[in-house]
Amino acid sequence: MSSIADALRLTGGTVDLASIDTDAAPGYDGDKASGTAALAAMEPELAELQERLFAEGRSGGERSVLLVLQGMDTSGKGGTLRHTVGLVDPQGVRISSFKAPTEEERSHDFLWRIERALPEPGYLGVFDRSHYEDVLIARVRELAPPEEIERRYDAINDFEQRLVDGGTTIVKCMLHVSAAEQRERLLARLDDPTKFWKYNPGDLDERALWPAYREAYQVALERTHTEAAPWHVVPADKKWYRNLAVGTLLLDALRGLDPQWPAADFDVAAERRRLEQEEPVA
Amino acid sequence: MSSIADALRLTGGTVDLASIDTDAAPGYDGDKASGTAALAAMEPELAELQERLFAEGRSGGERSVLLVLQGMDTSGKGGTLRHTVGLVDPQGVRISSFKAPTEEERSHDFLWRIERALPEPGYLGVFDRSHYEDVLIARVRELAPPEEIERRYDAINDFEQRLVDGGTTIVKCMLHVSAAEQRERLLARLDDPTKFWKYNPGDLDERALWPAYREAYQVALERTHTEAAPWHVVPADKKWYRNLAVGTLLLDALRGLDPQWPAADFDVAAERRRLEQEEPVA
C-alpha cells in the first residue's frame, strides 16, 4: 500500500473529523507542482492497468472496481472525476451521479437504484454521491425514521460485502473540506458567471447544518468502515492533493488486482495462416 | 462548417464506398504530426463547449449530442473513444457499446434498447455500434426477414427525426477502412499478446463477407442520410486523421449549438450577503 493510502485509511474506532486537517497532504511531502506532476506521471500505469482489467472482463473475468466519492458541496467530486478519473480510457468507465431519488426510486429499497448502477465486470464504476446519501442527508433531514437509518448501516455493510465477494474492489473516499474553504468556493462561484450554474441557494441551507452533517459523516464512517470496504478521508482543501490522493488509491486498487492480459483462447498460428492464405475479400 | 466536415458529409444519392479512398485525409492538408497537434489544440474549446452544454442541461435545457460510430472490426471505434471522446470531461459523456442483443432485447423492437441508451439533456452520448447493426449484420446474416430490414430504414429515419426535434444533435460517422488495412490490423493483434483479447476467430468469418457488408453499408448510408441526421464517411486507415476528423465533427456540432453559460436564477448579490453575514457554521 502506498504511503498516501496508508495515511488516509481510517484505522477503525471513533472518527473525529474536526481533528483531521483538511488542508494537509498526508503521506506526501512534495508541493503542488510535484504533486501535479506525480499525478500526470501515474497516467500510463493507471491506463494500462485499467485496460488490462477491461480486457479481463471481456474474457470472462468477473472483477471490477467501484470508486465511491462522497463529500459536502464544493468538496471536489466533479474535479476529481475530471482530473483523475479522466486519466483512463472513458470506454472502461461508468460514472453514476446520484441526485435526490425519483418517485420510482423512492418506492424501492434505497439500494435498488445503486444495484442498477454497479459496474459490469472489467469496468471502473464511479459513484458521484452514492448509497451513503441515504444515511447522510437522510439522517440530517430526517427523510427516514431513525430505526430505518439505523438499519441501513448494516444493510450497506452486507451489500458491500456481497459486492466484494463477487469480485468488486471498493474504494471509498470522503472528500473532506473545511467550512471555511467551502465558503471561499461558494463565494468564488458567485464571482464567476461561468459558475453560476453550479450554485444553488439551497446549498446554504445545507451549509447551515454543517455540524449535523459532520456528525452524520462521522457515524457513517464509523459504522461502515469494514475490512472488505474501508474508508479513506481525503483532505480536500488542496485540489492537487485531492486529485493525487484519489489517483493513488485507484492505482493501489488496480495494482492489487494485478490484472493480466488474457491468453489467447484460439490457435494464434492457425489464425495467422487463415489470414495469410485467405481468398481476396474485396 | 469546417472543411473536414464539408468533405466527409455525404451529398445524397448513390454511395459507392469503393470509390472513397480509405487512406486519404479529405479537407485537411497537414501531415500526421500537424494533425495530431491540431486535435490536441482542439481540447480547450471542445471541453469548454461540452461543459457549457452540460451546464445548460443542468439548468433546464433539453439539448444533447449523440455521436454514432459505425465501422467494420478494427476500424477504430475504440481508438476514437479513447483519443477523441477522451478529450472532454467524462462526467458529461455517456458511452454505450452495443453487442449482439440479449434475449430480452430481442423480444422488443430493435429500437427499444437504443431508446434506453439515449443521452440525457446536456450530455454527449456516444454509441459504439448502434441501431445501424440492425440493418447491417442483420441484413448480411439474415437475422430478420427482408421486409423487416426494409421497414427499419424508415423506422430509423423517423426515430432520428424525433430525436432531433427533441433537441439532440446527431453526428453519424462511418469509419471506413480498407480490407487490406483490416488485414494488417488483425495480423498486428495476432502478433501482440496484449491484443489477443481483441481478436475473435469469428471476426474472420465476418471479414469473408466483406462485399456483403459493403453493400449493406451502402444501402444503409443511402437510405438514412437525411437532412436531420446526415452521414459522414471518415477514411480511417490513418488513425490520426480519423481522430482529427471525428474531433472536428464533434466540435462543429457543439459550435453549432453554441451553448451559453446559464444566467443566475437567484439574486447573486443577496446570496453573497448571506454568505458574508452568516453565523459561524463550524
Interface residues (C-beta under 8 A of the other chain):
Chain A: A18 A55 R58 S59 G78 L81 R82 V85 G86 D89 P90 Q91 V93 I95 S97 D128 S178 A179 R183 L186 L187 L190 P193 T194 F196 W197 K198 Y199 N200 P201 L204 R207 A208 W210 P211 R214 W261 P262 A263 A264 F266 V268 E271 R272 R274 L275 E276 E278 E279 V281 A282
Chain B: A18 A55 R58 S59 G78 L81 R82 V85 G86 D89 P90 Q91 V93 I95 S97 D128 S178 A179 R183 L186 L187 L190 P193 T194 F196 W197 K198 Y199 N200 P201 L204 R207 A208 W210 P211 R214 W261 P262 A263 A264 F266 V268 E271 R272 R274 L275 E276 E278 E279 V281 A282
